[in-house]
């Protein structure tokens, strides 16, 4: 009989990836003697719920030999990269002392809580909610009350477009799409939903066109796209205006939908056609701004306007310009 102290313990534990990509993939961690040896997809998720290398190699990050494991304090001038190691007790005492000095001298409101990214799914390591709770216990700190630099434009627009800020896409509905457009959505690298990539890949194999609009030939273009439409960074609005110009000119706008679910479309139409400023937002006009050839814009607009149903999925990159 093996000695109790030398017995190897093998465990499989359900976990989830805590990276701030939006997927929160369900995974399984394999543990031997208290140490994670590998991470795989979870047997409890659907066949479409698959992780990526960031989650599969999370334990390699934790056990990396060059990972910082103790606090460092700067000993030289800023930018000199001169640091020395200090204990956790000394580091916490120093932070507490500096916070107390700031609060005493300038008031708690002199601290601005602005961050909140990196790890946003975990209960114990949530950089958004845990930081916010700590600072609110500290005092009446300054906080942003409207929007954020991450999803500010999206959060503002969504209630007007779909009626609520808390809205999402069920990736399973892509099975009904006859055209998929990924506009600034690097689905392979920024996984907003752990089922999305698998569904799009399946639809591509079934012959559904997948158009990727992106300044870079990303991994999404290589893996999922059947067509890549490059656009200069920050010029998506010009491309969108030209697409709408073609839809209007060729009678491809769904007028029944527009009348039922939008207001002021006629004002938008006057702007696009040039009635307001004398500048029609034609594909040729857009080409000089966004770099996308006018014939590509026309072909894309016609395909978009004539294909029903189409899944148009914008990425956060658009609203961060």
HUGIQUI-V611413 format. One record per residue. N is the residue number from 0. RES is the residue in one letter. D_LAST is the distance of its C-alpha to the last C-alpha in Angstrom with 1 decimal. Layout:
n = <N N>
res = <RES RES>
d_last = <D_LAST D_LAST>
//
This chain:
n = <0 1 2 3 4 5 6 7 8 9 10 11 12 13 14 15 16 17 18 19 20 21 22 23 24 25 26 27 28 29 30 31 32 33 34 35 36 37 38 39 40 41 42 43 44 45 46 47 48 49 50 51 52 53 54 55 56 57 58 59 60 61 62 63 64 65 66 67 68 69 70 71 72 73 74 75 76 77 78 79 80 81 82 83 84 85 86 87 88 89 90 91 92 93 94 95 96 97 98 99 100 101 102 103 104 105 106 107 108 109 110 111 112 113 114 115 116 117 118 119 120 121 122 123 124 125 126 127 128 129 130 131 132 133 134 135 136 137 138 139 140 141 142 143 144 145 146 147 148 149 150 151 152 153 154 155 156 157 158 159 160 161 162 163 164 165 166 167 168 169 170 171 172 173 174 175 176 177 178 179 180 181 182 183 184 185 186 187 188 189 190 191 192 193 194 195 196 197 198 199 200 201 202 203 204 205 206 207 208 209 210 211 212 213 214 215 216 217 218 219 220 221 222 223 224 225 226 227 228 229 230 231 232 233 234 235 236 237 238 239 240 241 242 243 244 245 246 247 248 249 250 251 252 253 254 255 256 257 258 259 260 261 262 263 264 265 266 267 268 269 270 271 272 273 274 275 276 277 278 279 280 281 282 283 284 285 286 287 288 289 290 291 292 293 294 295 296 297 298 299 300 301 302 303 304 305 306 307 308 309 310 311 312 313 314 315 316 317 318 319 320>
res = <X X X X X X X X X X X X X X X X X X X X X X X X X X X X X X X X X X X X X X X X X X X X X X X X X X X X X X X X X X X X X X X X X X X X X X X X X X X X X X X X X X X X X X X X X X X X X X X X X X X X X X X X X X X X X X X X X X X X X X X X X X X X X X X X X X X X X X X X X X X X X X X X X X X X X X X X X X X X X X X X X X X X X X X X X X X X X X X X X X X X X X X X X X X X X X X X X X X X X X X X X X X X X X X X X X X X X X X X X X X X X X X X X X X X X X X X X X X X X X X X X X X X X X X X X X X X X X X X X X X X X X X X X X X X X X X X X X X X X X X X X X X X X X X X X X X X X X X X X X X X X X X X X X X X X X X X X X X X X X X X X>
d_last = <65.9 62.9 62.5 60.1 58.2 57.6 56.7 53.3 51.1 48.7 46.1 43.4 40.9 38.1 34.8 31.1 28.2 26.4 23.2 19.9 18.8 19.9 23.1 25.8 28.2 31.9 33.8 37.3 38.3 41.7 43.5 46.6 48.4 45.4 43.0 40.3 41.3 38.8 36.1 36.1 34.8 36.5 39.5 38.6 35.3 35.2 35.4 31.8 30.8 30.4 28.9 27.3 28.4 26.5 28.7 31.8 31.8 31.0 34.6 34.4 31.7 34.0 37.0 35.5 37.9 35.3 33.5 33.7 36.3 37.3 35.6 35.3 35.7 34.8 38.0 36.7 34.2 30.4 29.3 32.9 32.4 35.8 36.3 39.2 39.7 40.7 41.8 39.9 42.3 41.7 37.9 37.9 40.5 38.3 35.2 37.4 39.1 35.9 34.4 37.8 37.9 34.4 35.4 38.8 37.7 34.4 34.4 32.4 29.6 28.8 27.1 23.5 22.5 18.7 18.6 19.7 18.6 20.6 23.5 23.1 25.9 29.0 31.4 32.5 29.5 26.7 24.5 23.0 26.2 28.7 26.9 26.5 30.2 31.4 29.8 31.0 34.4 34.1 33.8 31.7 28.5 25.4 22.9 19.6 20.8 17.8 14.7 13.1 10.1 10.6 11.0 10.9 9.5 11.6 14.5 14.6 14.6 17.0 20.1 19.9 19.4 21.8 23.5 22.5 19.8 21.9 21.8 21.7 23.0 26.4 26.2 29.8 29.1 27.7 31.3 31.5 28.6 29.6 26.2 23.2 19.7 17.1 13.8 11.3 13.9 15.7 18.6 21.0 19.2 17.2 20.0 19.1 22.8 25.5 27.1 24.2 24.7 28.5 28.4 26.1 28.4 31.4 30.2 29.5 33.1 34.4 33.1 30.0 27.3 24.0 21.3 18.3 15.2 13.4 13.0 15.5 18.9 18.4 21.4 20.4 21.0 24.3 25.6 24.6 23.5 26.1 23.7 20.6 18.5 16.4 13.4 11.8 8.4 5.7 8.9 9.4 10.3 13.1 14.4 14.5 16.4 18.8 19.5 20.4 22.4 24.5 25.0 26.3 28.4 30.1 30.6 28.6 26.9 28.5 30.0 31.8 28.7 26.8 29.8 30.2 26.8 24.8 25.4 24.8 24.2 26.6 24.4 21.4 23.9 25.1 21.7 21.1 24.6 24.5 27.0 24.9 23.9 26.0 23.3 23.5 20.3 22.3 21.5 22.9 20.6 17.5 19.0 18.9 15.1 13.8 17.0 18.1 21.9 22.9 25.7 23.3 21.2 24.5 25.9 23.0 22.9 26.7 26.6 24.1 26.1 29.4 28.9 29.6 28.5 25.1 22.8 19.1 17.0 13.2 11.7 9.4 7.0 6.0 5.5 3.8 0.0>
//
